[in-house]
Amino acid sequence: MTRFVRCIVDGEPVYGVIDGEEVAVIDPHPFAIYQQTGRRVPIEGLRLLAPVIPSKIVAVGRNYADHAAELGNEVPTEPLLFLKPSTAVIGPGDPLRLPTDLSDEVSYEGEIAVVIGALISRVTPEVAEKAILGVTCANDVTLRDVQRREKQWARSKGFDGSCPLGPAIATGLDLSAIRVRTSVDGELRQDGVSSQMVFDIPRIVSEISQAMTLLPGDVVLTGSPAGVGLLNPGQRVRVEIDGVGALENPVVDRNAPAT
């Protein structure tokens, strides 16, 4: 297994590979043939960024039957797709700025995210699986009241900061046995395994590719298990995947005056 991170070194964003307690800087990035530069920096104190800024984020709704049930929705008969813009992405440790002027019900949704490593269009699940670079943690933050009111999801799931990603992209994980957990202020709220998905990960990526070309660096959010709930300023939300690490973000009100 390899874990890629994107981080700030000497004031510049670079990619690296985690090696013990250090990051080995690579050039140019994981989406091409790369080489180690020889530069190594300690992980401790290193500012990690979102591991990728994708051209698009394609997400799947209601992909766990228990999550669909808790919101009173039917399980779809084919993957239910929606888009989040690249401007939704924030990284580990970045403040999750709740748009309290738009919504009174901002919800977390911890998810397994897959990062695409090759250009694919209209491929089979078998080819789709080979095109996946790796897995990272995601939080599909949702304005639940806006979602209900508007009956479509562009604003409720696409606002700035609605897609925390990180901390690393892990390769070589068993896509059928990935465990994702979400906690708020240390209290476990979600605990799901990819084997519980209605549509498995290769099927999801294949289905997306029938409609739109996926590019290296694109991100696919694979759905959220049961246990979603609301966030409030002052809390901390954490999404964790074994082998990837933990994505943790403090929650703030974007309209609160600066202190």
WOBELBEL-V601984 format. One record per backbone hydrogen bond with DSSP energy under -1.0 kcal/mol. NH is the residue of the N-H (numbers start at 1). CO is the residue of the C=O. E is the energy in kcal/mol with one decimal. If there is no record, write none. Layout:
BEGIN
nh=NH co=CO e=E
nh=NH co=CO e=E
END
This chain:
BEGIN
nh=4 co=169 e=-2.6
nh=5 co=16 e=-2.5
nh=7 co=14 e=-2.7
nh=8 co=47 e=-1.9
nh=9 co=12 e=-2.8
nh=12 co=9 e=-1.7
nh=14 co=7 e=-3.0
nh=16 co=5 e=-2.5
nh=17 co=24 e=-2.3
nh=18 co=3 e=-2.6
nh=19 co=22 e=-3.3
nh=22 co=19 e=-1.8
nh=23 co=41 e=-2.9
nh=24 co=17 e=-2.9
nh=25 co=39 e=-2.5
nh=26 co=15 e=-2.7
nh=27 co=35 e=-2.3
nh=32 co=29 e=-1.1
nh=35 co=27 e=-2.1
nh=37 co=25 e=-2.5
nh=41 co=23 e=-2.1
nh=43 co=21 e=-2.7
nh=46 co=43 e=-2.7
nh=49 co=6 e=-3.3
nh=57 co=84 e=-1.4
nh=58 co=219 e=-2.5
nh=59 co=82 e=-3.2
nh=60 co=221 e=-1.5
nh=61 co=80 e=-3.1
nh=68 co=64 e=-2.3
nh=69 co=65 e=-2.2
nh=70 co=66 e=-1.9
nh=71 co=67 e=-1.2
nh=72 co=69 e=-1.5
nh=73 co=68 e=-3.2
nh=82 co=59 e=-2.0
nh=84 co=57 e=-2.3
nh=88 co=85 e=-1.8
nh=89 co=86 e=-1.6
nh=90 co=163 e=-1.0
nh=93 co=248 e=-2.7
nh=94 co=91 e=-1.5
nh=96 co=250 e=-3.4
nh=98 co=252 e=-3.3
nh=100 co=98 e=-1.9
nh=102 co=99 e=-2.2
nh=103 co=99 e=-1.6
nh=107 co=142 e=-3.2
nh=108 co=229 e=-2.1
nh=111 co=138 e=-2.6
nh=113 co=136 e=-2.7
nh=114 co=220 e=-2.6
nh=115 co=134 e=-2.8
nh=116 co=218 e=-2.9
nh=117 co=131 e=-3.6
nh=120 co=214 e=-2.2
nh=122 co=209 e=-2.4
nh=128 co=124 e=-2.9
nh=129 co=125 e=-2.3
nh=130 co=126 e=-1.2
nh=131 co=127 e=-1.1
nh=132 co=129 e=-1.1
nh=133 co=115 e=-2.4
nh=134 co=115 e=-1.3
nh=135 co=170 e=-2.4
nh=136 co=113 e=-2.8
nh=137 co=166 e=-1.3
nh=138 co=111 e=-1.9
nh=139 co=164 e=-1.5
nh=140 co=109 e=-2.8
nh=141 co=139 e=-1.8
nh=141 co=162 e=-1.3
nh=142 co=107 e=-2.5
nh=143 co=156 e=-2.4
nh=144 co=105 e=-2.4
nh=144 co=142 e=-1.2
nh=147 co=143 e=-2.5
nh=148 co=144 e=-2.0
nh=149 co=145 e=-2.2
nh=150 co=146 e=-2.8
nh=151 co=147 e=-1.4
nh=157 co=153 e=-1.9
nh=162 co=159 e=-2.0
nh=163 co=88 e=-2.6
nh=165 co=90 e=-2.3
nh=166 co=137 e=-1.7
nh=169 co=4 e=-2.5
nh=170 co=135 e=-2.9
nh=171 co=2 e=-2.6
nh=177 co=174 e=-2.1
nh=180 co=192 e=-2.8
nh=181 co=240 e=-2.3
nh=182 co=190 e=-1.8
nh=183 co=238 e=-2.6
nh=184 co=187 e=-2.2
nh=185 co=236 e=-2.8
nh=187 co=184 e=-2.0
nh=189 co=182 e=-3.5
nh=190 co=182 e=-2.0
nh=192 co=180 e=-2.6
nh=194 co=178 e=-2.4
nh=196 co=193 e=-2.5
nh=197 co=194 e=-1.8
nh=198 co=63 e=-3.2
nh=204 co=200 e=-2.3
nh=205 co=201 e=-2.4
nh=206 co=202 e=-2.4
nh=207 co=203 e=-2.7
nh=208 co=204 e=-2.5
nh=209 co=205 e=-2.1
nh=211 co=208 e=-1.5
nh=212 co=208 e=-2.5
nh=214 co=120 e=-2.4
nh=217 co=116 e=-3.2
nh=218 co=215 e=-2.5
nh=219 co=56 e=-1.8
nh=220 co=114 e=-2.7
nh=221 co=58 e=-2.1
nh=222 co=112 e=-2.1
nh=231 co=106 e=-3.0
nh=234 co=251 e=-3.2
nh=235 co=232 e=-1.8
nh=237 co=249 e=-2.3
nh=238 co=183 e=-2.8
nh=239 co=247 e=-2.7
nh=240 co=181 e=-2.9
nh=241 co=245 e=-2.0
nh=244 co=241 e=-2.1
nh=245 co=241 e=-2.4
nh=247 co=239 e=-3.5
nh=249 co=237 e=-2.4
nh=251 co=235 e=-3.1
nh=252 co=96 e=-2.4
nh=254 co=98 e=-2.1
nh=256 co=253 e=-1.6
END
